[in-house]
Amino acid sequence: MTAKHNASQFVSILSTILVIGLAIYLGSLVKSVDTIEEKLSHQAQQIERTSLKSTNGSTDDTYHSYVPVYSHIYTDGGKAVLLESTLVVRNTDPSANINIHSINYYDTNGQLVREFVSQGYKLDAMSSSEYLVEKREVSGGAGANFLIQWSNPNQASAPIFEAVMIGSGHGKDISFTSRAPQ
């Protein structure tokens, strides 16, 4: 009986050690994911862009692109679900840059809420930039929007202006996208 008892005790101790080791390993994995998310936070503000030089007398045509976004939407008979919106500006051309002159965020009533870009910059070939409206910024409303002023001095392919909205509330997780018309 003692041999069986010793073997059983050994298996029990070994199982406990394996469970503790697995718990430590899984804990370190979760911590590394948190670290990655922290490194990505507010990355758009950290990217250096080449500022546009004065364009006195420039004949570049400028365009305006409208991207609808939502600071909140309604569910369950009018209960608000707050949304976080990320606008992503994508230069789709593999060899030519485009110019971003301004990016403004407006509320449902067409009032300027925030100026994201006041000094223009060049958006290099195949690169992107992103702009975040946090979910606590509710002033935009259900009819909020971005207006992007841009130019295409190098005949680059058409850029993509896309917003991603994400939120949760009332037991629901919501995510969707919207794009500027082309």
C-alpha positions, 0 to 999 in steps of 0.5 A: 500500500505504501508504494501506491500511496507514495506514487499517488502522492508523487502524482498529486505533487507533480500535478500541483507543480504543473498547474502552478507552472501553467498558471504562471505561464498564462499570466505572463502571456496575458501581461505581454498582450497588455504590454502590446496594447499599451505600446499601440495606444495613441500611436497616431500622435507619435508619428512624424509627418513631413509638414506641407510648405507654404502653398502661396499661388499653388494651383493644386486642386483640393478636395473635401471628403465627408466621413460619417461617424457616431459618438453614440447610437441607440438601442433597446427603446432609446438607451444610448450606447457610447462609441469610440471612433477611429478615423483612418486615412489611407494613401493607397498609391504604391509610389506617390504621396498625397497632401492632407490639409485639414481634418475636422470633427463636426457634431450633429448640428454642423458645429466644429467640435475639434480640429485634428489637423491644423497644419497640413502634411504629406501622407507618403505612399502606402502609409496611413494616419489615424485619429481617435474620438474617445467614447467619453467625447459625446458631443458629436452625437448620432450625426457626427462627421469628419471633413477631410481637406486633401490634395493630390499633386502627384496623381496618386490613386484615390485614398481611402478615408474610413471610420471604425466605431466600437462600443458596448453597453446593455449587454451588447458589443457593437462595431461597424465601419463607414467610408467617405464616398468616392 
